[in-house]
Amino acid sequence: MKDISKAIKLLDKNRPQWQQKIDLSLLDMSSAQNCILGQLYGDYSDGQHALKLGYEKCVALGFSPEGDEYDDGLQEIQSAFADYLRTYSAKR
């Protein structure tokens, strides 16, 4: 599973309680509006800009998959965020 711990730390720092703003039923990492950054900032690229992240950093953090494994990578990232959010909700 993709390690998204650095992405979580970045969001915790820049968007406290960001987890409560994500609609898990809409989460779709292939959608610029329904991915994590899209749901928090309105659009993936707006989130990228707000957090001052280039493409390579987005890949490293787990907001984007790498090019060669794009489809599998999207599913892996989506599963990692969904699992994290379910665990977060269960603890609340």
C-alpha positions in Angstrom: 0.0 0.0 0.0 1.2 3.5 -0.8 2.7 5.4 2.1 0.7 8.6 2.5 1.9 9.6 5.9 3.8 12.6 4.6 0.8 13.8 2.7 -1.3 13.4 5.9 1.3 15.5 7.9 1.3 18.2 5.3 -2.5 18.4 5.2 -2.6 18.4 9.1 -0.3 21.4 9.1 -1.9 23.3 6.3 -5.6 22.3 6.7 -6.4 21.3 10.3 -9.3 18.9 10.5 -9.1 18.3 6.7 -10.3 14.8 7.3 -13.8 16.1 8.2 -14.0 17.9 4.8 -13.6 14.8 2.7 -16.7 13.1 1.4 -15.5 9.5 1.2 -18.5 8.5 -0.9 -17.2 11.0 -3.6 -13.5 10.2 -3.2 -12.1 9.6 -6.7 -8.4 10.1 -7.2 -8.9 10.2 -10.9 -11.1 13.3 -10.6 -9.6 16.8 -10.3 -12.6 17.8 -8.2 -13.2 14.7 -6.1 -9.6 13.7 -5.2 -8.2 14.7 -1.8 -6.8 18.1 -3.1 -9.9 18.7 -5.2 -12.3 18.3 -2.3 -10.2 20.5 -0.1 -9.2 23.2 -2.5 -11.9 23.0 -5.3 -9.5 21.5 -7.8 -6.4 19.3 -7.8 -4.3 22.1 -9.4 -5.6 24.7 -7.0 -4.5 22.4 -4.1 -1.1 21.9 -5.8 -0.7 25.6 -6.0 -1.9 26.4 -2.5 0.5 23.9 -1.0 3.3 24.9 -3.4 3.7 21.4 -4.8 5.2 20.4 -8.1 4.3 17.2 -9.9 7.3 15.2 -8.4 6.4 16.3 -4.9 2.8 15.3 -5.4 3.9 11.8 -6.5 6.3 11.5 -3.6 3.6 12.5 -1.1 0.9 10.2 -2.6 -1.4 12.7 -4.2 -0.5 11.5 -7.7 0.6 8.1 -9.1 3.8 7.7 -11.2 3.3 7.7 -15.0 4.1 4.1 -15.9 1.7 2.7 -13.3 -0.9 5.4 -13.5 -4.1 3.3 -13.3 -2.8 0.9 -10.7 -1.2 3.8 -8.8 -4.5 5.7 -8.7 -6.3 2.7 -7.1 -3.5 2.2 -4.6 -3.5 5.9 -3.6 -7.3 5.9 -3.4 -7.4 2.8 -1.2 -4.7 4.2 1.1 -6.6 7.5 1.7 -9.9 5.7 2.0 -8.5 3.3 4.6 -6.9 6.2 6.5 -10.2 8.2 6.5 -12.2 5.2 7.7 -9.8 4.6 10.5 -9.8 8.3 11.4 -13.6 8.4 11.4 -13.8 5.2 13.6 -11.6 6.8 16.2 -13.8 9.9 16.5 
